[in-house]
Each structure stands twice: as C-alpha cells, then as structure tokens.
Amino acid sequence: MSMDRYRTLGTEGTALYREKASRFLAWAFPIADEAAFKLRVDAIAKEHHASRHVCYAWVLGADGQRFRANDAGEPAGTAGAPILRRIRGTELTHTAVVVVRYFGGTLLGKGGLVHAYDEAARLALANAVVVERVLMQELVVRCTYAQADDVRAELHRCGGAVLQATFGEPCVLRAEVPAGQAAAIAAAWSTRGMAVDQGK
C-alpha cells in the first residue's frame, strides 16, 4: 500500500454470532474521529440498554497510530483486545467495531469470550465494504488573481480540491492535495512567486 493511501470502510457491516445461547450483535463502521465514534456507541448502548456489555475497539490516523479497546465489564482482554486485533489484522483505520453481548445463561470462559468477540468482529467487518482512500494534505496558497485559475487546474489534475477561496489582492486558496505530492506542488508554486503554507 502506498504511503499516501489508507484502507477504511466505505459502508457499515453488521453481524449476529451465537455461542452457547449467548448472542453477540456486532457493528463495523467508518469513523472520522473520536467524537463521531462516541455518538454512535452511545446510540447503540441506548438501543441495547438491556445488555451490560457494549464492547468496542476503534483505530484512527492514516497509519492507525491512535486506537482504543474497551472490555465494558467483560474479563480484561477478552472483548476489546480481540476486536482491536481483528481491525488491525485487516489493515483498516478510521474504523470502529462495537459488539453487544446478551448472556445466554452458560458461562463461556475467557477463551470462549475471546473467540466469540473475535468472530463477531470478523463477521461484521466481512459484511462491510473496504475502500482505499488517499491521504490528503492541506495547503494555503496566496497568489494573484491570474494565477488562481492555474492553481485550480493543477489541483484538478492531481486529484486535489479547493476547500475555500477568497478573491482579492492577493487571492487566498485553501486547498487539499494528495499528501505524497504536497511538497513538490508547494515547491513548484513557490518558484512561481506564490506564498504557500501548510494547513492544519
């Protein structure tokens, strides 16, 4: 996989896994950030308030450097960790999996729980569509009005886009470009007398 690309989910996947009368309901879905995840997990927890175990894991960042796993009352390492391993095993980021357990009356033991949460996560992820996205870098360019059309054309050619534009003297365009091309594009614009800053 290219350094300026990452894999995530393009659609949501759901699954139901049964183990000794216990039911494991799973959701796999894309997330933009931690706040978006919190809204979704809170909604799932509210809908399934009868379950005491709303376990999850999520991974964020283009290279998956931010992550969290939660056992939600299950024995340590039996729920969140296997879910997280499953997300990482499929090399996904900006992805979350939530698994709700309804106890069926038979204890599964630690090994049984690990297997069940892993399998529920696997099934939900298998029912979602994986997509590849381009990692984008923000640039802010200050240029003349005459140069603004050239900037727009170059952005279109490289798969970038203008996010915001203010036309004056100078014109200020906030743009995003594929991260792998950002340095070369910024250098090329600078040599033509434009001021280029890296955005957030």
C-alpha positions as CSV (number, residue, x, y, z in Angstrom):
1,M,0.0,0.0,0.0
2,S,1.3,3.5,-0.9
3,M,2.3,5.8,2.0
4,D,-0.3,8.3,1.0
5,R,-3.2,5.8,0.9
6,Y,-5.1,4.0,3.7
7,R,-7.8,1.4,3.9
8,T,-11.1,2.1,5.7
9,L,-14.7,1.1,5.5
10,G,-16.9,2.6,2.8
11,T,-20.1,1.0,4.2
12,E,-21.3,-0.4,7.5
13,G,-21.4,-4.1,8.3
14,T,-23.5,-5.9,10.9
15,A,-23.5,-9.4,12.2
16,L,-25.1,-11.7,14.7
17,Y,-23.0,-14.5,16.3
18,R,-24.3,-17.1,18.7
19,E,-22.3,-19.1,21.2
20,K,-24.0,-21.4,23.7
21,A,-27.2,-19.3,23.7
22,S,-25.3,-16.1,24.2
23,R,-25.9,-13.6,21.4
24,F,-23.2,-11.2,20.1
25,L,-24.5,-8.4,17.9
26,A,-21.8,-6.6,16.0
27,W,-21.5,-3.3,14.0
28,A,-18.4,-2.3,11.9
29,F,-18.5,1.2,10.6
30,P,-16.2,4.1,9.4
31,I,-15.5,7.0,11.8
32,A,-14.0,10.4,11.1
33,D,-12.8,11.0,14.7
34,E,-13.4,10.0,18.3
35,A,-16.4,12.3,18.7
36,A,-18.2,10.7,15.8
37,F,-17.5,7.3,17.4
38,K,-18.8,8.4,20.8
39,L,-22.1,9.5,19.3
40,R,-22.5,6.1,17.6
41,V,-21.5,3.9,20.5
42,D,-23.8,5.9,22.8
43,A,-26.7,5.4,20.4
44,I,-26.0,1.6,20.3
45,A,-25.7,1.4,24.1
46,K,-29.1,3.3,24.5
47,E,-30.8,1.0,22.0
48,H,-29.4,-2.1,23.8
49,H,-29.7,-0.9,27.3
50,A,-30.7,-4.4,28.5
51,S,-27.1,-5.6,27.8
52,R,-24.4,-4.8,30.3
53,H,-21.6,-5.5,27.8
54,V,-21.2,-2.9,24.9
55,C,-17.6,-3.7,24.0
56,Y,-15.6,-2.0,21.3
57,A,-12.4,-1.0,19.6
58,W,-11.5,1.7,17.2
59,V,-8.5,2.8,15.1
60,L,-7.8,6.3,13.8
61,G,-5.0,8.1,11.9
62,A,-3.7,7.4,8.4
63,D,-1.2,4.8,9.8
64,G,-3.5,3.6,12.6
65,Q,-1.4,5.2,15.4
66,R,-4.5,6.1,17.5
67,F,-6.6,3.3,19.0
68,R,-8.7,2.2,21.9
69,A,-10.2,-1.0,23.1
70,N,-12.9,-1.4,25.8
71,D,-14.0,-4.6,27.6
72,A,-17.0,-3.0,29.1
73,G,-17.3,-5.2,32.1
74,E,-16.0,-8.4,30.5
75,P,-12.8,-10.0,32.0
76,A,-9.8,-8.0,31.0
77,G,-8.5,-8.7,27.4
78,T,-11.5,-10.9,26.4
79,A,-13.5,-8.4,24.3
80,G,-11.8,-5.1,23.3
81,A,-8.5,-6.7,22.5
82,P,-9.7,-9.4,20.1
83,I,-11.9,-6.8,18.4
84,L,-8.9,-4.5,18.0
85,R,-6.7,-7.3,16.7
86,R,-9.4,-8.1,14.1
87,I,-9.5,-4.4,12.9
88,R,-5.7,-4.3,12.7
89,G,-5.5,-7.7,11.0
90,T,-7.5,-6.3,8.1
91,E,-5.2,-3.2,8.0
92,L,-8.1,-0.8,8.5
93,T,-8.1,2.7,10.0
94,H,-10.8,5.3,10.7
95,T,-12.8,2.2,11.6
96,A,-14.7,1.0,14.7
97,V,-16.4,-2.2,15.7
98,V,-18.9,-2.4,18.5
99,V,-20.1,-5.8,19.9
100,V,-23.1,-6.1,22.3
101,R,-23.4,-9.3,24.2
102,Y,-26.6,-10.8,25.6
103,F,-25.8,-13.5,28.1
104,G,-27.5,-16.9,27.3
105,G,-27.1,-18.5,30.8
106,T,-24.0,-20.6,30.1
107,L,-20.6,-19.2,31.0
108,L,-18.2,-19.2,28.1
109,G,-14.9,-18.8,30.0
110,K,-12.1,-16.4,28.9
111,G,-11.2,-18.5,25.8
112,G,-14.8,-18.7,24.7
113,L,-15.3,-15.0,25.1
114,V,-12.1,-14.1,23.2
115,H,-13.3,-16.4,20.3
116,A,-16.8,-15.1,20.3
117,Y,-15.9,-11.4,20.3
118,D,-13.2,-12.1,17.6
119,E,-15.7,-14.0,15.4
120,A,-18.5,-11.4,15.8
121,A,-16.0,-8.6,14.8
122,R,-14.8,-10.7,11.8
123,L,-18.3,-11.3,10.5
124,A,-19.3,-7.6,10.8
125,L,-16.1,-6.5,9.0
126,A,-16.7,-9.1,6.3
127,N,-20.2,-7.7,5.7
128,A,-18.8,-4.1,5.2
129,V,-17.1,-2.8,2.1
130,V,-13.4,-1.9,2.4
131,V,-12.2,1.1,0.3
132,E,-8.9,2.7,-0.2
133,R,-8.7,6.5,0.4
134,V,-6.0,9.0,-0.5
135,L,-4.3,10.8,2.5
136,M,-4.7,14.5,1.8
137,Q,-2.5,17.4,2.9
138,E,-3.9,20.9,3.3
139,L,-2.1,23.8,1.7
140,V,-2.9,27.6,1.8
141,V,-1.7,29.4,-1.3
142,R,-1.6,33.2,-1.8
143,C,-1.4,34.2,-5.4
144,T,-2.6,36.8,-8.0
145,Y,-6.0,36.6,-9.5
146,A,-4.4,35.5,-12.8
147,Q,-2.6,32.6,-11.1
148,A,-5.8,31.3,-9.3
149,D,-7.1,29.6,-12.4
150,D,-3.7,27.8,-12.9
151,V,-3.9,26.7,-9.2
152,R,-7.4,25.3,-9.7
153,A,-6.4,23.5,-12.9
154,E,-3.3,21.9,-11.2
155,L,-5.4,20.8,-8.2
156,H,-7.9,19.1,-10.6
157,R,-5.1,17.3,-12.4
158,C,-3.5,15.9,-9.2
159,G,-6.8,14.9,-7.6
160,G,-6.8,17.8,-5.2
161,A,-9.6,20.4,-4.5
162,V,-10.1,23.9,-3.4
163,L,-11.7,23.9,0.1
164,Q,-12.1,27.7,0.4
165,A,-11.3,30.7,-1.7
166,T,-11.1,34.4,-1.1
167,F,-10.5,36.5,-4.2
168,G,-8.7,39.8,-3.6
169,E,-5.1,41.0,-3.7
170,P,-3.8,38.5,-3.0
171,C,-6.2,35.7,-3.6
172,V,-6.1,33.1,-0.8
173,L,-7.0,29.5,-1.6
174,R,-7.2,26.8,1.0
175,A,-6.7,23.5,-0.9
176,E,-6.0,19.9,-0.3
177,V,-3.7,17.8,-2.3
178,P,-2.5,14.1,-2.1
179,A,0.0,14.0,0.8
180,G,2.6,12.3,-1.4
181,Q,2.6,15.2,-3.8
182,A,2.3,18.1,-1.4
183,A,6.0,19.0,-1.1
184,A,6.5,19.0,-4.9
185,I,3.4,21.1,-5.6
186,A,4.2,23.6,-2.9
187,A,7.8,23.9,-4.2
188,A,6.5,24.4,-7.8
189,W,4.1,27.1,-6.7
190,S,6.7,28.9,-4.6
191,T,9.1,29.1,-7.6
192,R,6.4,31.0,-9.4
193,G,6.2,33.6,-6.7
194,M,3.2,32.2,-4.7
195,A,3.3,32.1,-0.9
196,V,2.5,28.5,0.2
197,D,1.8,27.5,3.8
198,Q,1.0,24.1,5.1
199,G,-2.5,24.0,6.6
200,K,-3.7,22.0,9.6
